Amino acid sequence: MIELINQGGALVQATYRDPREMALSMLDHGRKSRKLGEPAFSEINNLHDAMDNIRGQIDSLTQWLYRPHCLPIYYSDLAFSQIDTTRRILAQLQLEIDPRRVVQHVNQNRFTQMNKGIKDRYRHEMTPAQSRAFKQAFPQFYETLIKRRKSLPIFGQAPLRDGCELL
């Protein structure tokens, strides 16, 4: 599969979130899993646990972003700027479809797994110190994938150059 991607025979879309948003979602899922006696994310009891888990997720994401033909998709853009993000996805796929029709179909007919659906939820559910701790733990991630995300290459080139680290 990797060789197929590298040769342009397959396209990749890598969706990622602000680590603060990931942590809050993981805490929600952990509480729900523990209540139901399920294992998924049940080990996530606090923000520190979430931060440790996120490091591994960022490492996995980085491996995809080294690949050409990978479209990085910021979750917040996908959730809250659906038409523009869908337009980018359709362009990558070289499909001429009205993105509004796609968004309408997905919103009306598909399960989207949106937990709370609140943009920048961390602003309301984290203290400023907690928020800063995440930005300090993942400065390259924030700089590259959030602050400069609109300037990442999206057609053909790998979003990250070999050796670029997000951790």
C-alpha positions in Angstrom: 0.0 0.0 0.0 2.8 2.4 0.9 4.4 1.9 -2.5 1.1 2.5 -4.2 0.7 5.8 -2.3 4.3 6.8 -3.1 3.8 6.2 -6.8 0.5 8.1 -6.9 -1.7 5.0 -7.4 -3.6 5.8 -4.1 -4.6 8.9 -2.3 -4.5 9.5 1.5 -6.5 11.7 3.7 -5.1 12.2 7.2 -7.5 13.8 9.7 -6.1 15.3 12.9 -7.3 17.4 15.8 -6.0 20.0 18.2 -4.5 17.9 21.0 -6.6 19.8 23.5 -9.7 18.7 21.7 -8.5 15.2 21.4 -7.8 15.1 25.2 -11.3 16.2 26.1 -12.9 13.7 23.7 -10.7 11.0 25.1 -11.8 11.9 28.6 -15.4 11.7 27.6 -14.9 8.4 25.9 -13.0 7.0 28.9 -15.7 8.0 31.3 -18.3 6.4 29.1 -16.3 3.2 28.7 -15.6 2.8 32.4 -19.4 3.3 33.1 -20.3 0.6 30.5 -17.4 -1.7 31.5 -15.8 -1.4 28.0 -12.0 -1.2 27.5 -11.7 1.5 24.8 -10.0 4.6 26.4 -11.0 3.4 29.9 -7.3 4.0 30.9 -7.7 7.8 30.2 -8.6 9.2 33.6 -7.0 12.7 33.3 -5.4 15.2 30.9 -1.9 13.7 31.7 -3.1 10.2 30.6 -4.6 11.7 27.4 -1.4 13.7 26.6 0.7 10.4 26.9 -1.7 8.7 24.5 -1.7 11.6 22.1 2.1 11.4 21.6 1.6 8.0 20.0 -1.2 9.2 17.8 0.9 12.1 16.6 3.7 9.7 15.8 1.3 7.6 13.7 -0.1 10.7 11.9 3.5 11.9 11.1 4.1 8.7 9.2 1.1 9.4 6.9 2.1 13.1 6.4 5.5 12.0 5.0 3.7 10.4 2.1 3.0 12.2 -1.2 -0.7 12.4 -2.3 -1.8 12.9 1.4 -4.3 15.5 2.1 -4.1 16.7 5.7 -7.5 17.5 7.1 -7.9 19.5 10.3 -10.9 18.1 12.2 -12.2 21.5 13.2 -12.2 22.6 9.6 -14.1 19.4 8.6 -16.6 19.8 11.4 -17.2 23.6 11.3 -16.1 24.6 7.7 -17.7 21.6 6.0 -18.2 23.1 2.5 -14.7 24.5 2.1 -13.1 21.3 3.5 -15.3 19.1 1.3 -14.3 21.2 -1.7 -10.6 20.4 -0.9 -11.4 16.7 -0.6 -13.3 16.7 -3.9 -10.4 18.5 -5.6 -7.9 15.9 -4.3 -10.2 13.2 -5.7 -10.6 15.1 -8.9 -14.4 15.0 -8.6 -16.6 17.7 -9.9 -19.5 17.6 -7.4 -21.1 20.5 -5.6 -19.7 20.3 -2.1 -22.9 21.6 -0.6 -24.7 18.4 -1.9 -22.1 16.2 -0.3 -22.3 18.0 3.0 -26.1 17.9 3.0 -26.1 14.2 2.2 -23.6 13.4 4.9 -25.3 15.5 7.5 -28.7 14.0 6.7 -27.9 10.4 6.0 -24.6 9.4 7.8 -23.5 8.8 11.3 -20.7 11.4 11.9 -19.7 10.4 15.4 -19.7 14.0 16.6 -19.5 13.9 20.4 -20.5 17.4 21.6 -20.1 19.4 18.4 -18.6 22.5 20.1 -15.9 24.4 18.3 -12.9 25.2 20.4 -14.4 23.3 23.3 -11.1 23.5 25.2 -11.6 27.2 25.7 -14.6 26.4 28.0 -13.5 23.1 29.5 -9.7 23.7 30.2 -8.0 26.2 32.4 -5.6 28.5 30.6 -2.7 26.6 32.4 -4.0 23.3 31.0 -4.3 24.7 27.5 -0.8 26.1 27.7 0.6 22.8 28.9 -0.7 21.1 25.7 0.8 23.9 23.5 4.1 23.5 25.4 4.1 19.7 25.0 3.4 19.8 21.3 4.9 23.1 19.9 5.9 21.7 16.5 2.4 20.2 16.0 0.7 23.5 16.7 3.1 25.5 14.6 3.0 23.2 11.6 -0.4 21.6 11.5 -2.6 24.3 13.1 -1.0 27.7 12.6 0.5 27.0 9.2 -2.0 24.3 8.0 -3.3 26.4 5.1 0.2 26.6 3.6 0.8 22.8 3.6 1.1 21.2 0.2 -2.0 19.2 -0.8 -1.5 18.0 -4.4 1.2 15.4 -5.0 3.8 16.6 -2.5 4.1 15.1 1.0 2.7 17.6 3.5 5.8 17.0 5.7 9.4 16.7 4.5 11.3 13.7 5.7 12.9 14.6 9.0 10.2 17.1 10.0 9.2 16.2 13.5 5.9 17.0 15.1 7.0 15.8 18.6 
